[in-house]
Amino acid sequence: MSLEFTAYYSDTDSYGVVWHGSYLRWLEAGRVEYLRENGLDIMKLQDEDGIVLPLAALEIKYIAPVRCGERVKVITEPEETRNTWATFNQTIVSAQNPDKVYVKAHIKCGGVDREGKLVKNLKEILEVCQKEENTYAC
């Protein structure tokens, strides 16, 4: 499955270039869809288990600007998982030309409960991210 976005006017700044926060929204959607397509519904995890997955660290490299009207694809790949966190590598590329890279990001998500305490065992996330063929374009 591929998750594509169109850069709308509301995603851009006054120069017609995608605003940096729009990329973060697209990356978030990529991670959510990656997990959902691999059997983990993060809203169910939050509502039933009381676990949320906030960002613990974000490293982002802006390589080229996306302009209003362009279509992009977010590619999400899990990198490493531990009992309390998971890391993902994500890339935003042109939907028409996947060799054209706009953004590369490395993201670390931690698990916390409703009181903000670190969750010591993210079993469901570990199972999803350690599957065979864990590369997924979303």
C-alpha positions as protocol buffer text, in pm:
chain_id: "A"
residue {
  index: 1
  type: MET
  ca { x: 0 y: 0 z: 0 }
}
residue {
  index: 2
  type: SER
  ca { x: 112 y: 350 z: -74 }
}
residue {
  index: 3
  type: LEU
  ca { x: 4 y: 662 z: 110 }
}
residue {
  index: 4
  type: GLU
  ca { x: 28 y: 966 z: -110 }
}
residue {
  index: 5
  type: PHE
  ca { x: -36 y: 1332 z: -40 }
}
residue {
  index: 6
  type: THR
  ca { x: -92 y: 1635 z: -255 }
}
residue {
  index: 7
  type: ALA
  ca { x: 68 y: 1955 z: -131 }
}
residue {
  index: 8
  type: TYR
  ca { x: -228 y: 2189 z: -99 }
}
residue {
  index: 9
  type: TYR
  ca { x: -219 y: 2564 z: -61 }
}
residue {
  index: 10
  type: SER
  ca { x: -289 y: 2523 z: 313 }
}
residue {
  index: 11
  type: ASP
  ca { x: 34 y: 2315 z: 342 }
}
residue {
  index: 12
  type: THR
  ca { x: 250 y: 2594 z: 203 }
}
residue {
  index: 13
  type: ASP
  ca { x: 401 y: 2921 z: 311 }
}
residue {
  index: 14
  type: SER
  ca { x: 369 y: 3252 z: 126 }
}
residue {
  index: 15
  type: TYR
  ca { x: 629 y: 3135 z: -129 }
}
residue {
  index: 16
  type: GLY
  ca { x: 426 y: 2829 z: -233 }
}
residue {
  index: 17
  type: VAL
  ca { x: 673 y: 2594 z: -62 }
}
residue {
  index: 18
  type: VAL
  ca { x: 548 y: 2331 z: 183 }
}
residue {
  index: 19
  type: TRP
  ca { x: 576 y: 2456 z: 540 }
}
residue {
  index: 20
  type: HIS
  ca { x: 805 y: 2240 z: 758 }
}
residue {
  index: 21
  type: GLY
  ca { x: 519 y: 2136 z: 991 }
}
residue {
  index: 22
  type: SER
  ca { x: 324 y: 1982 z: 703 }
}
residue {
  index: 23
  type: TYR
  ca { x: 603 y: 1729 z: 652 }
}
residue {
  index: 24
  type: LEU
  ca { x: 569 y: 1624 z: 1017 }
}
residue {
  index: 25
  type: ARG
  ca { x: 196 y: 1564 z: 971 }
}
residue {
  index: 26
  type: TRP
  ca { x: 266 y: 1346 z: 663 }
}
residue {
  index: 27
  type: LEU
  ca { x: 533 y: 1150 z: 852 }
}
residue {
  index: 28
  type: GLU
  ca { x: 293 y: 1089 z: 1142 }
}
residue {
  index: 29
  type: ALA
  ca { x: 28 y: 958 z: 901 }
}
residue {
  index: 30
  type: GLY
  ca { x: 291 y: 727 z: 748 }
}
residue {
  index: 31
  type: ARG
  ca { x: 375 y: 572 z: 1086 }
}
residue {
  index: 32
  type: VAL
  ca { x: 10 y: 535 z: 1186 }
}
residue {
  index: 33
  type: GLU
  ca { x: -77 y: 366 z: 856 }
}
residue {
  index: 34
  type: TYR
  ca { x: 231 y: 143 z: 871 }
}
residue {
  index: 35
  type: LEU
  ca { x: 126 y: 15 z: 1214 }
}
residue {
  index: 36
  type: ARG
  ca { x: -242 y: -15 z: 1118 }
}
residue {
  index: 37
  type: GLU
  ca { x: -167 y: -213 z: 802 }
}
residue {
  index: 38
  type: ASN
  ca { x: 52 y: -445 z: 1007 }
}
residue {
  index: 39
  type: GLY
  ca { x: -219 y: -515 z: 1264 }
}
residue {
  index: 40
  type: LEU
  ca { x: -176 y: -247 z: 1529 }
}
residue {
  index: 41
  type: ASP
  ca { x: -449 y: 15 z: 1563 }
}
residue {
  index: 42
  type: ILE
  ca { x: -295 y: 292 z: 1774 }
}
residue {
  index: 43
  type: MET
  ca { x: -636 y: 433 z: 1866 }
}
residue {
  index: 44
  type: LYS
  ca { x: -735 y: 92 z: 2004 }
}
residue {
  index: 45
  type: LEU
  ca { x: -401 y: 75 z: 2186 }
}
residue {
  index: 46
  type: GLN
  ca { x: -479 y: 414 z: 2340 }
}
residue {
  index: 47
  type: ASP
  ca { x: -846 y: 351 z: 2422 }
}
residue {
  index: 48
  type: GLU
  ca { x: -825 y: -9 z: 2543 }
}
residue {
  index: 49
  type: ASP
  ca { x: -473 y: -36 z: 2681 }
}
residue {
  index: 50
  type: GLY
  ca { x: -413 y: 326 z: 2779 }
}
residue {
  index: 51
  type: ILE
  ca { x: -86 y: 344 z: 2585 }
}
residue {
  index: 52
  type: VAL
  ca { x: 13 y: 637 z: 2364 }
}
residue {
  index: 53
  type: LEU
  ca { x: 318 y: 666 z: 2138 }
}
residue {
  index: 54
  type: PRO
  ca { x: 457 y: 1018 z: 2154 }
}
residue {
  index: 55
  type: LEU
  ca { x: 773 y: 1118 z: 1973 }
}
residue {
  index: 56
  type: ALA
  ca { x: 1081 y: 1095 z: 2191 }
}
residue {
  index: 57
  type: ALA
  ca { x: 1324 y: 1215 z: 1924 }
}
residue {
  index: 58
  type: LEU
  ca { x: 1304 y: 1347 z: 1570 }
}
residue {
  index: 59
  type: GLU
  ca { x: 1591 y: 1399 z: 1327 }
}
residue {
  index: 60
  type: ILE
  ca { x: 1482 y: 1543 z: 996 }
}
residue {
  index: 61
  type: LYS
  ca { x: 1678 y: 1645 z: 690 }
}
residue {
  index: 62
  type: TYR
  ca { x: 1508 y: 1870 z: 437 }
}
residue {
  index: 63
  type: ILE
  ca { x: 1669 y: 1788 z: 102 }
}
residue {
  index: 64
  type: ALA
  ca { x: 1445 y: 1961 z: -153 }
}
residue {
  index: 65
  type: PRO
  ca { x: 1128 y: 2170 z: -125 }
}
residue {
  index: 66
  type: VAL
  ca { x: 786 y: 2034 z: -214 }
}
residue {
  index: 67
  type: ARG
  ca { x: 579 y: 2295 z: -394 }
}
residue {
  index: 68
  type: CYS
  ca { x: 206 y: 2355 z: -400 }
}
residue {
  index: 69
  type: GLY
  ca { x: 32 y: 2098 z: -623 }
}
residue {
  index: 70
  type: GLU
  ca { x: 306 y: 1835 z: -615 }
}
residue {
  index: 71
  type: ARG
  ca { x: 226 y: 1475 z: -513 }
}
residue {
  index: 72
  type: VAL
  ca { x: 447 y: 1294 z: -264 }
}
residue {
  index: 73
  type: LYS
  ca { x: 472 y: 947 z: -114 }
}
residue {
  index: 74
  type: VAL
  ca { x: 578 y: 867 z: 242 }
}
residue {
  index: 75
  type: ILE
  ca { x: 790 y: 554 z: 284 }
}
residue {
  index: 76
  type: THR
  ca { x: 811 y: 414 z: 638 }
}
residue {
  index: 77
  type: GLU
  ca { x: 1053 y: 144 z: 756 }
}
residue {
  index: 78
  type: PRO
  ca { x: 1097 y: 28 z: 1115 }
}
residue {
  index: 79
  type: GLU
  ca { x: 1460 y: 37 z: 1220 }
}
residue {
  index: 80
  type: GLU
  ca { x: 1493 y: -93 z: 1575 }
}
residue {
  index: 81
  type: THR
  ca { x: 1262 y: -182 z: 1859 }
}
residue {
  index: 82
  type: ARG
  ca { x: 1322 y: -217 z: 2230 }
}
residue {
  index: 83
  type: ASN
  ca { x: 1087 y: -285 z: 2520 }
}
residue {
  index: 84
  type: THR
  ca { x: 1011 y: 83 z: 2568 }
}
residue {
  index: 85
  type: TRP
  ca { x: 1054 y: 240 z: 2223 }
}
residue {
  index: 86
  type: ALA
  ca { x: 1065 y: 189 z: 1849 }
}
residue {
  index: 87
  type: THR
  ca { x: 1255 y: 380 z: 1582 }
}
residue {
  index: 88
  type: PHE
  ca { x: 1153 y: 440 z: 1222 }
}
residue {
  index: 89
  type: ASN
  ca { x: 1327 y: 566 z: 911 }
}
residue {
  index: 90
  type: GLN
  ca { x: 1098 y: 764 z: 686 }
}
residue {
  index: 91
  type: THR
  ca { x: 1145 y: 921 z: 346 }
}
residue {
  index: 92
  type: ILE
  ca { x: 923 y: 1157 z: 152 }
}
residue {
  index: 93
  type: VAL
  ca { x: 971 y: 1119 z: -223 }
}
residue {
  index: 94
  type: SER
  ca { x: 803 y: 1241 z: -537 }
}
residue {
  index: 95
  type: ALA
  ca { x: 501 y: 1024 z: -624 }
}
residue {
  index: 96
  type: GLN
  ca { x: 591 y: 1050 z: -993 }
}
residue {
  index: 97
  type: ASN
  ca { x: 967 y: 1006 z: -953 }
}
residue {
  index: 98
  type: PRO
  ca { x: 1066 y: 802 z: -643 }
}
residue {
  index: 99
  type: ASP
  ca { x: 1434 y: 889 z: -703 }
}
residue {
  index: 100
  type: LYS
  ca { x: 1355 y: 1251 z: -613 }
}
residue {
  index: 101
  type: VAL
  ca { x: 1388 y: 1270 z: -233 }
}
residue {
  index: 102
  type: TYR
  ca { x: 1243 y: 1565 z: -46 }
}
residue {
  index: 103
  type: VAL
  ca { x: 1283 y: 1465 z: 320 }
}
residue {
  index: 104
  type: LYS
  ca { x: 1460 y: 1197 z: 524 }
}
residue {
  index: 105
  type: ALA
  ca { x: 1364 y: 1146 z: 887 }
}
residue {
  index: 106
  type: HIS
  ca { x: 1465 y: 926 z: 1177 }
}
residue {
  index: 107
  type: ILE
  ca { x: 1199 y: 904 z: 1447 }
}
residue {
  index: 108
  type: LYS
  ca { x: 1197 y: 746 z: 1792 }
}
residue {
  index: 109
  type: CYS
  ca { x: 861 y: 679 z: 1958 }
}
residue {
  index: 110
  type: GLY
  ca { x: 828 y: 585 z: 2323 }
}
residue {
  index: 111
  type: GLY
  ca { x: 532 y: 425 z: 2493 }
}
residue {
  index: 112
  type: VAL
  ca { x: 369 y: 596 z: 2789 }
}
residue {
  index: 113
  type: ASP
  ca { x: 52 y: 528 z: 2984 }
}
residue {
  index: 114
  type: ARG
  ca { x: -225 y: 778 z: 3058 }
}
residue {
  index: 115
  type: GLU
  ca { x: -33 y: 912 z: 3359 }
}
residue {
  index: 116
  type: GLY
  ca { x: 278 y: 975 z: 3149 }
}
residue {
  index: 117
  type: LYS
  ca { x: 477 y: 684 z: 3294 }
}
residue {
  index: 118
  type: LEU
  ca { x: 705 y: 489 z: 3063 }
}
residue {
  index: 119
  type: VAL
  ca { x: 553 y: 160 z: 2945 }
}
residue {
  index: 120
  type: LYS
  ca { x: 806 y: -116 z: 3001 }
}
residue {
  index: 121
  type: ASN
  ca { x: 672 y: -364 z: 2745 }
}
residue {
  index: 122
  type: LEU
  ca { x: 543 y: -258 z: 2406 }
}
residue {
  index: 123
  type: LYS
  ca { x: 471 y: -616 z: 2300 }
}
residue {
  index: 124
  type: GLU
  ca { x: 231 y: -528 z: 2017 }
}
residue {
  index: 125
  type: ILE
  ca { x: 474 y: -280 z: 1863 }
}
residue {
  index: 126
  type: LEU
  ca { x: 760 y: -525 z: 1893 }
}
residue {
  index: 127
  type: GLU
  ca { x: 555 y: -790 z: 1714 }
}
residue {
  index: 128
  type: VAL
  ca { x: 459 y: -555 z: 1430 }
}
residue {
  index: 129
  type: CYS
  ca { x: 805 y: -411 z: 1377 }
}
residue {
  index: 130
  type: GLN
  ca { x: 990 y: -743 z: 1392 }
}
residue {
  index: 131
  type: LYS
  ca { x: 782 y: -912 z: 1119 }
}
residue {
  index: 132
  type: GLU
  ca { x: 954 y: -1062 z: 818 }
}
residue {
  index: 133
  type: GLU
  ca { x: 951 y: -824 z: 521 }
}
residue {
  index: 134
  type: ASN
  ca { x: 903 y: -524 z: 746 }
}
residue {
  index: 135
  type: THR
  ca { x: 961 y: -265 z: 475 }
}
residue {
  index: 136
  type: TYR
  ca { x: 637 y: -89 z: 399 }
}
residue {
  index: 137
  type: ALA
  ca { x: 553 y: 205 z: 177 }
}
residue {
  index: 138
  type: CYS
  ca { x: 268 y: 408 z: 318 }
}
